[in-house]
Each structure stands twice: as C-alpha cells, then as structure tokens.
Amino acid sequence: MLTRFTNITNALKSIGKSYTNNEMVRKILRSLPIAWMPKVTTTKEAKDLSTLPMEEFIGSLMTHELNLKSQEVEEVKKKEEKRKTIALKAREESDDEDQDGLAMITRKVQEFLSKNKQYGKKLVQENSQVQRRRTK
C-alpha cells in the first residue's frame, strides 16, 4: 500500500500538486479498511497528526498489521484444535455405546437360555456334534 501511495504522490508532485505531511497522513487514515478503524481512532486521539512524522506513522501501521496477522494465525490454530478435540470425544462416546450394546445383547441371550433350559441343552448338543464333525 505504501509503495502505491508513494507512486501516486510522486506523480502528483511532478504535475505541480504537492501534499503536506499532515494531509498525507489523513489520506492514508481514510483509506484504511473497516478492520483498522480501532487503530485509526487511537491514532487520531493519541497523536498530533500535524506533527506526526510519516516514517513513525508508517512504522506504527506496519506493527499493527503484523499484530493482526499473528492474531489470525492463532485463531486458525485454536479452531483446528477445537475440531480435533470434538472428533476425539465423539469417537470415545461411540466406543462406549458399542460396548454397552454388546453387554445388553449378552445379558438378553443369557436370560433367554436360562429361561429355556431345554433349548439351551439342544444348542449345546448341536455345538458338540458340529465340533465332532470338524475333527473328523
């Protein structure tokens, strides 16, 4: 952004229109996006724009830009970590549900076999016959 602004002001100087330091600082402040409005407000309130050197002002903007970028990177990392933990929690819960379901089925089969002892005896006899056939 600074390069483009400098090129424009240099072109204007060559045709006879020059701006003071105060005017250039104000033009840059007006051109900043909405995300930068807190920085614009603090700069206007905290510093005397008529005496603020352009180099100091640009340095302040570059520092703010680096801070914004580092905050964005941290937010992305937090979102990724949040997604990972949610996935792990869901997986753990599904394992517990599977084990609970298996335990319930096992109990039901045992209850059925204990109530129907004759059926259980037939099942044991059939299993033993099948095992004998396999060994032959």
Helices and strands as residue ranges (DSSP letters): H 2-14, H 21-31, G 34-36, H 37-46, H 54-115, H 117-135
